[in-house]
Amino acid sequence: MRPCEPACDIIGISAKTLQRWEQPDNTQDSCLDALHEPSTKLTACEREQIITVANEPDYAALSPGKIVPTLADEGLYIA
């Protein structure tokens, strides 16, 4: 175990990530500044629709893992 691993565990990063961040040339690290958006990114309309549905009284107390199958049973698919 490396000396920094307990601290990394506490803040939720891997020791390898810390090692990469400590390198002097990390300004070009693609993990720090993505140049593209994922092709599966939600549109603003989809995101708004999800938030609206999740805040409806029937779904407000449910987790996403329960909302999705419930909507599927009703024949609805948002995103």
C-alpha positions in Angstrom: 0.0 0.0 0.0 1.3 3.4 -1.0 1.5 6.1 1.8 -1.1 8.2 -0.1 -3.7 5.5 -0.5 -5.6 6.0 2.8 -6.0 9.7 2.0 -7.1 8.9 -1.6 -9.7 6.5 -0.3 -11.1 9.2 2.0 -11.5 11.7 -0.8 -12.7 9.1 -3.3 -9.9 9.0 -5.9 -7.4 6.4 -6.8 -3.7 6.7 -6.0 -3.0 6.5 -9.8 -5.2 9.6 -10.3 -3.2 11.5 -7.7 0.0 10.4 -9.3 -1.3 11.7 -12.7 -2.3 15.0 -11.2 1.1 15.5 -9.6 2.9 15.3 -13.0 4.1 18.7 -14.2 2.7 18.3 -17.7 -0.9 17.4 -16.6 -2.3 20.5 -18.3 -3.0 18.4 -21.4 -4.6 15.6 -19.4 -7.7 14.6 -21.3 -9.4 13.6 -18.1 -9.3 17.2 -16.8 -10.8 18.8 -19.9 -13.0 16.7 -22.2 -13.0 18.0 -25.7 -16.3 16.4 -26.7 -19.7 15.6 -25.2 -20.9 12.0 -25.0 -23.2 11.0 -27.8 -25.7 9.7 -25.2 -25.9 13.1 -23.3 -29.5 14.1 -22.5 -30.9 17.0 -24.4 -32.2 19.9 -22.3 -35.8 18.9 -23.2 -35.2 15.3 -22.0 -33.6 16.5 -18.8 -36.5 18.8 -18.1 -39.0 16.1 -18.8 -37.2 13.7 -16.4 -37.1 16.3 -13.6 -40.8 17.1 -14.1 -41.9 13.5 -14.0 -39.6 12.7 -11.0 -41.3 15.5 -9.1 -44.8 14.5 -9.8 -46.6 13.3 -6.6 -46.9 9.7 -7.8 -43.1 9.4 -8.3 -41.6 12.0 -5.8 -41.0 9.4 -3.1 -39.6 6.8 -5.5 -36.0 6.2 -6.5 -35.0 6.3 -10.2 -34.7 2.5 -10.1 -38.4 2.3 -9.3 -39.6 5.1 -11.5 -38.2 3.7 -14.7 -40.0 0.3 -14.4 -43.2 1.9 -13.3 -43.2 4.2 -16.4 -42.2 1.2 -18.6 -45.3 -0.7 -17.3 -47.3 2.3 -18.4 -45.7 2.2 -21.8 -43.7 5.4 -21.3 -40.0 5.9 -22.1 -38.4 9.3 -21.5 -34.7 8.9 -22.1 
